[in-house]
Amino acid sequence: MTSIKGDAVAGATRPSLDTVMAADHVAFSYSSAAGAHPVLGDISFTIARGEFVSLVGPSGIGKTTLLRVLSGLMQPTAGEVRLDGERVTEPPRQLALVLQDYSRSLLPWMSIERNVALPLRSAKVARTEVRSRTAAALDAVGLAGDSEKYPWQLSGGMQQRVAIARALAYQPEVLVMDEPFASVDAQTRFDLEDLVLRLRREFGMTVLLVTHDIDEAVYLSDRIVVLAGKPAQVADCLDVPLGPIRDQIATKALPEYAALRGRVLSEIRAASAARTDKKVG
Amino acid sequence: MSVTVQALRGVRTRTAGAGRCSNLAPQLALVVLLLASWDLLVRTGVLPASGAVRLSGIAGALGDVVFTAALWTAVGDSLTSWLVGLAVCVLVGVPLGALLGWRDGVYRSVRLVLEFVRATPPVVLIPFVLLFFGPSQEMKIFLVVLGGVWPILIQSMYGVHDLEGTLVHTARAYRIRGPRFFASVLMPTVLPYLLTGARVSAVLGLLLTIGSEMVTSAPGLGRAIFDAQTSNDLAGMYALVVVAGVIGLLVNTVFTVIERKVLSWHPSQRPVTS
């Protein structure tokens, strides 16, 4: 599990016809005057169509960097990211993004409706279709009555629903989310988690979630990719056999849930302990 | 940067809705009180008659001067050079500032120089521009540009630099680019900064226009005030000062109204919700 030089971790890459996204020996380093700072080591994993995959790891490991590389916002320094078999060199049309900071990712000068419609208008979707897709997306997240409001008139949880609606209306193949529920209160987080699970079932979306919240990763995912080390590498990859329907109370009471949670947590702890040791020593 | 944002918020934070109207009465009361005190101080001789004029005198002179062509020619001269100068400030300052704010390295390296230039009182430029242009409209326009371009340039730079990661990443991820990025993302981010910069530039430009007219006797309202003073027409001088004050107030009001209309979404303008 720890000796992962070169080869992919068992279960991380699954060669399949139905692979939507693949990270193939992805590495990334920042260059500065002092030299190169490697952030991502040699990361390989695949995501199958319809799968819900979470990337977890201790804070500061480079999860957000990896997400930016995966979504085409940054180019890897080695290796490549493929979406539908094609190399990603810029943010692809098949991908939608939901970020943690909803207050900055939504445009305060546009109404909810126009926020959701903007990417579609930019993609030259026909006017009537923009309207129907926007309305359907807002309806799906429970904000049908708020389309004329502005983001700052809504609570944090509702703003994040707008960001999810924007992604939904875009009709992506892969929904990529970076700590999407980290800035809302616990109850709202549960509601949003269940919303994402429902939307994913209804629309058959593939979801890639980056989170530091292990409970969230286990509760939502089909598979969890654990990142550890410096530079970050895939330390483990585990299936979450909890079925497609999950419940905040019943699922979390399952012994399998507790076992998975414990395993991921101890791996992350070991990883961050190793990092601290290195810093001290 | 944080200081500027603070200042920007500080300048613009105002109470919304009903607050505005109920503030009007005490404000007017203060104006009446100040005018009455002035009159009292002049009448009792606390302010010397060699320099101060009673309200009735000023009002009378104001009533006379408003109907003279000379006043409106002077006002026209002042406003023309001011407006032309301001237009040049916008045309030069906005793109140049945007260019400087776009790259982080450039932004950081030019900041110190710009803060220095901005901190230098622009009136020190008067002797310099006078040498080049003489006491003319061109001199005033050049002075307004040299002195007034900085606030709008610096605000434009700050505004573009304020385009931060999350917003840009979101726009890129959703492939919003070109003219749509400019109109839907870039401009609305920069506009609050530009309007603040334009307002400061406008007020500064007016000051430089009228001030330079006083010092160099270039044609305009400033020169009219100076002439009234040197010919010992004190009431007339005060009347012209009132005219200049009203122009300044109008300029500020116009900008406030524009900001309120254009930036209804901005934290400084929108009603307090909590």
HADDOCK unambig.tbl for C-alpha pairs under 7 A between the chains (distance, minus, plus):
assign (segid A and resid 73 and name CA) (segid B and resid 169 and name CA) 6.99 0.50 0.50
assign (segid A and resid 91 and name CA) (segid B and resid 172 and name CA) 6.76 0.50 0.50
assign (segid A and resid 91 and name CA) (segid B and resid 173 and name CA) 5.11 0.50 0.50
assign (segid A and resid 96 and name CA) (segid B and resid 173 and name CA) 6.87 0.50 0.50
assign (segid A and resid 96 and name CA) (segid B and resid 174 and name CA) 6.76 0.50 0.50
assign (segid A and resid 97 and name CA) (segid B and resid 173 and name CA) 6.58 0.50 0.50
assign (segid A and resid 104 and name CA) (segid B and resid 166 and name CA) 6.05 0.50 0.50
assign (segid A and resid 104 and name CA) (segid B and resid 167 and name CA) 5.82 0.50 0.50
assign (segid A and resid 105 and name CA) (segid B and resid 166 and name CA) 5.66 0.50 0.50
assign (segid A and resid 105 and name CA) (segid B and resid 167 and name CA) 4.98 0.50 0.50
assign (segid A and resid 105 and name CA) (segid B and resid 170 and name CA) 6.01 0.50 0.50
assign (segid A and resid 108 and name CA) (segid B and resid 265 and name CA) 6.23 0.50 0.50
assign (segid A and resid 109 and name CA) (segid B and resid 265 and name CA) 5.24 0.50 0.50
assign (segid A and resid 119 and name CA) (segid B and resid 174 and name CA) 5.56 0.50 0.50
assign (segid A and resid 119 and name CA) (segid B and resid 176 and name CA) 6.34 0.50 0.50
assign (segid A and resid 122 and name CA) (segid B and resid 176 and name CA) 5.71 0.50 0.50
assign (segid A and resid 122 and name CA) (segid B and resid 180 and name CA) 6.97 0.50 0.50
